[in-house]
Amino acid sequence: MAFWQHLSPEQVIYALDIFGVAGCAVAGTIQAYRHQLDPLGSLMIAAVSAIGGGTIRDLLLDRHPIFWLTDANFLYVIIPVSLFVQIFFIQFEKIDKILRITDAIGLATFTIIGIEAALSKGMSPLIAIFMGVMTSCFGGVVRDIICNEVPLVLRKEIYISASIAGGLCYFTLQHFHAGQTTVYLLSGTVAFAVRLFGVYNNWDLKPLSRQ
């Protein structure tokens, strides 16, 4: 029996949430530091990147209180992670794809979190997939807008489609009655893999028509 099958679905979801927050905090801090924001500014961007998408999701789903207001562990992760990256930024900057990898971690985990949040409110699979996309992508959108950049998720790169792939995998596995923990881990892996394959193979989405 695989080790994750000893964990309850709630434990897996919480672990994924914390892991995703850490990954997005790294990505947000790197982005902020590249734009020469001060330490507090970098910390703010890390927080926006890590919990922004989930905050928008909870507001739209009318889930109150918003998740991080009742669980300080999310902030306890964001603050030290952001400070660590700021202190050792030179080492992080040398590995440019760390930003992409940490973004992929956040995308994969938050896709699952968003789907679960929507299903807990009785939403349809289509809305649940959309909430997975929102949770995984909108923190990065706000982060990039604040940093005066075209959001990464709106460029040609495979990003939103990776989240959708993870969502489709989620409901496919559920249709075949896979265990819930297995559904979480495999669908998250699909989203992560699609995103990373896109980065390393320079996949992109072409415009539907050319000028």
Helices and strands as residue ranges (DSSP letters): G 3-6, H 9-34, H 39-61, G 67-69, H 73-87, H 89-94, H 97-120, H 125-146, G 152-154, H 160-175, H 180-200
